[in-house]
Amino acid sequence: MNSPVSRFLALDLLATPVAVLDGQGMVRFVNAALEDAMGLSRRSLFGVYLPDYFVDPQPMVTALVGAQSNEFAALRYEAQLRRILHNDALPVHVILAPSDQTDEVIVELLPVEQQTRQEREERLLEQAQANKELIRNLAHEIKNPLGGIRGSAQLLEMELDSKELSEYTQVIIREADRLQTLVDRLLAPHRRPHVVSDVNIHEVCERVRTLILAEFPRGLKVLRDYDISIPEFRGDREQLIQAVLNISHNAAQALHERILQGDAQITLKSRILRQVTFGKQRYRLALELHVIDNGPGVPDSIKDRIFFPLISGREGGSGLGLTLAQTFVQQHHGMIECDSEPGRTDFKILIPLP
C-alpha cells in the first residue's frame, strides 16, 4: 500500500477532490481535498467501491467499463456524491479518465458550488485589476490639468479689483482642491509603501471598534466574536485597519435609522479556516474576518458593483471606501466577499495565513 500512496502524494497539492481507482472501481488513493469533501479519511476509504458513494452509481459503473475498453480519453457528467457523515449529497462535476498505468482510473470531483465560486472569484479579481488600472489612469488624467486650473484661478484673482468677482475664483479654487483630495484618495493605495510587520488581527479589530464607537457613541453596539487562537501573521497593520474601518464605517452609516431607534449592531467575528481554496489557490490556513450588521442591506441595484470605484449606496458617498478596502486586502493576497439581505449584511475578509 505504501508505494502506490507515495506515488499519488502530489495530488494532495490540488484543491480539487481526486480519487485513484483500479479498473473495478475500488479506491487506491484519495487526496486531502476529497477527504475534506466526504468527511472521511483516506485510510477508511482505501479499498471501498467508489460508485456506492454516489446517489446514482450507474453512470460511474458505465464510465469504468468505457475506461477499461479505452472508449474515451475523458468522460464528464454531473452527479450527487453521498456524504454519509454529513447525511447529505454534494452536487459534483465528475471527470473520469484512464491513467497512464494499466488498470487504473483517475476521478476528479469538482463541487458545483466550488466551481461557481471560483468563477465568481476570478471575475472579482479581473474586475479589481481593471478598476486599479482605470483609477490610476483616470486620477493622473484629472491631476495634470487640475493644477493648471487652480493656478490660473489664483492668478486671475490677483488681477481682480471686484470682491464679487473674487468670490467666483474662490469657488474654482475650492472645487479644484476638493477634486485634488479625491484624486489623492484614488492614488493613495498605489503611492504608499507596503509596510510589513507582525499583525494581530484582534488588535486591528479593537482599534476599529474604538474609532467607530467614538464617532457613533449612542444607539450602536459593536460586538466581539473572536477566535483567540488565530496566530499573528505578516502584513501591513495600517492598511488592514483602514480596510476593516472602511467596511465598518459603511455599515455604521447604513445603520442610521436603527441608531436612532437604539438597536443598531455591528459584529466583528474572526475564525480560522483550514484547507480552504480562494483566488484559484489552496491554503492550509486562512483568516476569515466578518463585519456583520443588522441594517437594511445593500441595494439590489448595486449589489454586483459595490467594489467598483465611485459606486455608493448612500447619498453624498464617495464610493471609494470598499474599493480601497478590497485593494488593501488583495495586497495581502486575500479578498473580500459580501452576502447581504434586509436585516443582515456580512462582509467577509479572507487572508491566507502561514
C-alpha positions in Angstrom: 0.0 0.0 0.0 2.9 2.4 0.8 4.4 2.6 -2.7 1.2 3.4 -4.6 0.3 6.0 -1.9 3.7 7.7 -2.2 3.2 7.9 -6.0 0.0 9.8 -5.5 1.0 12.2 -2.7 1.5 15.1 -5.2 -2.3 15.0 -5.6 -2.6 16.4 -2.1 -1.4 19.8 -3.5 -4.5 20.0 -5.7 -7.6 22.0 -4.5 -9.9 19.7 -6.5 -11.0 16.4 -4.9 -9.4 13.5 -6.7 -9.6 9.7 -6.4 -7.5 7.0 -8.0 -9.4 3.8 -8.6 -8.5 0.4 -10.0 -10.3 -0.8 -13.1 -13.1 -2.3 -11.0 -13.8 1.0 -9.2 -12.0 0.2 -5.9 -10.3 3.1 -4.3 -6.5 3.1 -4.3 -6.0 6.7 -3.1 -8.0 9.8 -2.3 -6.3 13.2 -1.9 -6.8 15.6 1.1 -9.4 17.7 -0.8 -11.6 14.6 -1.2 -11.1 13.6 2.4 -12.4 17.1 3.4 -15.4 16.9 1.0 -16.5 13.5 2.2 -15.6 13.9 5.9 -13.7 10.6 5.8 -10.0 9.7 6.0 -8.2 8.1 3.1 -7.5 5.1 5.3 -11.2 4.4 5.7 -11.8 5.0 2.0 -9.0 2.7 0.8 -10.4 -0.4 -1.0 -14.1 0.8 -1.0 -16.2 0.6 -4.1 -16.5 4.3 -5.1 -19.7 4.1 -7.2 -21.5 3.1 -3.9 -20.8 6.7 -2.7 -23.0 8.2 -5.4 -26.8 8.7 -5.2 -26.9 7.1 -8.7 -23.9 4.8 -9.1 -24.7 3.6 -12.6 -23.1 6.5 -14.6 -19.7 5.7 -12.9 -20.1 2.0 -13.4 -20.7 2.6 -17.1 -17.8 5.0 -17.3 -15.5 2.5 -15.7 -16.4 -0.1 -18.3 -15.7 2.5 -21.0 -12.4 3.4 -19.5 -11.3 -0.2 -19.4 -12.0 -0.6 -23.1 -10.4 2.8 -24.0 -13.6 4.2 -25.4 -12.8 7.7 -24.4 -9.9 9.9 -23.2 -12.0 11.6 -20.5 -15.7 11.5 -19.6 -17.6 14.3 -17.9 -21.0 14.2 -16.2 -23.0 15.7 -13.3 -23.6 13.6 -10.2 -24.5 13.6 -6.5 -21.8 12.5 -4.1 -23.2 10.9 -0.9 -21.6 12.2 2.3 -22.6 9.7 4.9 -21.2 11.5 7.9 -22.9 14.8 6.8 -26.1 13.0 5.9 -26.4 14.9 2.6 -25.4 14.8 -1.0 -22.9 17.1 -2.7 -23.5 18.1 -6.3 -20.3 17.5 -8.3 -19.0 17.7 -11.8 -17.2 14.3 -12.4 -14.3 14.0 -14.8 -13.2 10.4 -15.2 -10.1 9.4 -17.3 -7.9 6.4 -17.7 -4.4 6.7 -16.0 -1.2 6.1 -17.9 -0.9 2.9 -15.7 -2.7 -0.3 -16.7 -6.0 -1.0 -14.8 -6.1 2.5 -13.2 -8.6 5.4 -13.4 -8.4 9.0 -12.2 -11.6 10.5 -11.0 -11.8 14.3 -10.4 -14.8 15.6 -8.5 -15.3 19.3 -8.8 -18.1 20.6 -6.4 -20.5 22.6 -8.4 -20.7 25.2 -5.7 -16.9 25.5 -5.7 -16.8 25.8 -9.5 -19.3 28.6 -9.3 -17.4 30.3 -6.5 -14.1 30.0 -8.4 -15.7 31.6 -11.5 -17.1 34.4 -9.3 -13.7 35.0 -7.6 -12.0 35.1 -11.0 -14.4 37.8 -12.1 -13.8 39.8 -8.9 -10.0 39.6 -9.4 -10.3 40.6 -13.0 -12.6 43.5 -12.1 -10.3 44.6 -9.3 -7.3 44.7 -11.6 -9.3 46.6 -14.3 -10.5 49.0 -11.6 -7.0 49.6 -10.4 -5.7 50.5 -13.9 -8.8 52.7 -14.5 -8.3 54.5 -11.2 -4.6 55.2 -11.8 -5.1 56.4 -15.3 -8.2 58.5 -14.6 -6.5 60.1 -11.5 -3.4 61.1 -13.4 -5.6 62.5 -16.3 -7.5 64.6 -13.8 -4.5 65.6 -11.7 -2.5 67.1 -14.6 -4.9 69.8 -15.7 -6.2 70.4 -12.2 -3.1 72.2 -11.1 -3.3 74.5 -14.1 -6.9 75.3 -13.4 -6.2 76.2 -9.7 -3.1 78.2 -10.6 -4.9 80.2 -13.3 -7.8 80.9 -10.8 -5.2 82.3 -8.3 -3.5 84.4 -10.9 -6.9 85.7 -12.1 -7.9 86.6 -8.5 -4.8 88.7 -8.1 -5.8 90.8 -11.1 -9.4 91.4 -10.0 -10.5 94.5 -8.1 -14.0 93.4 -7.5 -14.7 91.4 -4.4 -17.8 89.9 -6.0 -15.8 88.5 -8.9 -13.2 87.2 -6.5 -15.9 85.0 -5.0 -16.1 83.2 -8.3 -12.4 82.5 -8.4 -12.7 81.2 -4.8 -15.3 78.7 -6.0 -13.0 77.5 -8.7 -10.1 77.1 -6.2 -12.3 75.3 -3.6 -13.7 72.9 -6.1 -10.2 72.2 -7.5 -9.0 71.5 -4.0 -11.9 69.1 -3.5 -11.1 67.3 -6.7 -7.4 67.1 -5.6 -8.4 65.5 -2.4 -10.5 62.9 -4.3 -7.5 62.2 -6.7 -5.2 61.8 -3.7 -7.6 59.2 -2.2 -7.7 57.4 -5.5 -3.9 57.2 -5.8 -3.3 56.6 -2.1 -3.0 52.7 -2.2 -0.5 52.9 -5.1 1.7 55.6 -3.5 2.0 54.3 0.0 4.7 51.6 0.5 3.6 48.2 1.9 4.9 48.3 5.5 5.1 44.7 6.7 5.2 43.7 10.3 3.6 41.1 12.7 -0.1 41.7 12.8 -2.6 40.6 15.5 -6.0 40.8 13.8 -7.8 41.3 17.1 -5.7 44.4 17.8 -6.8 45.6 14.4 -10.5 44.9 15.3 -10.2 46.7 18.6 -8.7 49.8 17.0 -11.6 49.9 14.5 -14.1 49.2 17.3 -12.8 52.2 19.3 -12.9 54.5 16.3 -16.5 53.5 15.3 -17.8 53.9 18.9 -16.1 57.3 19.2 -18.0 58.5 16.1 -21.3 56.8 17.0 -21.4 56.8 20.8 -25.2 56.2 21.1 -27.6 53.7 19.7 -24.9 51.4 18.3 -23.3 48.3 19.8 -20.1 46.8 18.3 -20.0 43.2 19.4 -16.9 40.9 19.5 -16.9 37.2 18.5 -13.2 36.4 18.3 -11.3 33.1 17.9 -8.3 34.0 20.1 -6.3 31.0 18.7 -5.7 32.9 15.4 -1.9 33.4 15.1 -0.2 36.6 14.2 0.8 37.0 10.6 3.0 39.2 8.4 1.1 42.2 7.0 0.6 45.9 6.8 -1.3 46.8 10.0 -2.3 50.3 8.9 -3.7 49.0 5.6 -5.7 46.3 7.4 -7.1 48.8 9.9 -8.1 51.1 7.1 -9.8 48.2 5.2 -11.8 47.0 8.3 -12.6 50.6 9.2 -13.9 51.4 5.7 -16.3 48.4 5.9 -17.3 49.1 9.5 -17.9 52.8 8.8 -20.1 52.0 5.8 -22.1 49.6 8.0 -22.5 52.3 10.7 -23.7 54.8 8.2 -26.2 52.3 6.7 -27.5 51.7 10.3 -28.6 55.4 10.6 -32.3 54.5 11.2 -31.5 51.7 13.7 -29.1 54.0 15.5 -31.9 56.5 16.0 -34.1 53.6 17.3 -31.2 52.5 19.6 -30.9 48.9 18.3 -28.1 49.1 15.7 -25.5 46.4 15.9 -22.2 45.5 14.2 -20.4 42.2 14.9 -16.7 41.7 14.4 -16.2 37.9 14.1 -12.9 36.1 13.5 -12.4 32.5 12.6 -9.7 30.1 11.2 -10.4 28.2 8.0 -8.5 25.0 7.2 -7.7 23.6 3.7 -9.6 26.5 2.0 -9.5 27.5 -1.6 -9.9 31.0 -2.9 -8.3 33.1 -5.6 -7.5 29.8 -7.5 -5.2 28.6 -4.8 -5.5 26.2 -1.9 -4.3 27.3 1.6 -3.6 25.2 4.6 -4.9 28.0 6.9 -6.7 31.3 6.3 -8.1 34.1 8.4 -11.9 34.7 8.0 -12.9 38.0 9.4 -16.6 39.0 9.3 -18.1 42.5 9.7 -21.8 41.9 10.1 -24.5 44.5 10.6 -28.3 44.4 11.1 -29.0 47.2 8.6 -31.3 47.4 5.6 -28.9 45.5 3.3 -27.1 46.5 0.1 -29.5 47.9 -2.5 -30.1 45.3 -5.3 -29.2 47.9 -7.9 -25.6 48.0 -6.8 -25.0 44.5 -5.2 -22.8 43.3 -8.1 -20.9 46.6 -8.3 -20.2 47.6 -4.7 -16.4 47.2 -5.1 -16.4 49.3 -8.2 -14.9 52.8 -7.7 -17.4 55.7 -7.3 -20.3 53.3 -6.7 -22.1 54.3 -3.5 -25.5 53.3 -2.0 -25.5 56.5 0.2 -26.3 60.0 -0.9 -23.1 62.0 -0.7 -20.8 59.0 -0.5 -17.6 59.0 -2.5 -17.9 55.3 -3.5 -14.2 54.7 -2.6 -14.3 53.1 0.8 -15.0 49.5 -0.4 -12.8 49.9 -3.4 -9.8 50.8 -1.2 -10.6 48.1 1.3 -10.6 45.5 -1.5 -7.3 46.9 -2.8 -5.6 46.7 0.7 -6.9 43.1 1.3 -5.7 42.0 -2.2 -2.3 43.3 -1.3 -2.3 40.7 1.4 -3.2 38.0 -1.2 -6.8 38.0 0.1 -10.2 39.0 -1.0 -13.5 40.4 0.4 -16.9 38.9 -0.3 -20.3 40.3 0.6 -23.6 38.5 1.4 -26.5 40.8 2.0 -30.2 40.7 2.6 -32.5 43.0 4.5 -31.6 42.8 8.2 -28.2 41.3 7.7 -25.2 42.2 5.7 -22.0 40.2 6.1 -18.7 41.4 4.6 -16.2 38.5 4.8 -12.4 39.2 4.6 -10.3 36.2 3.7 -6.5 36.3 4.1 -4.1 33.3 3.8 -2.1 32.5 6.9 1.4 31.0 7.0 
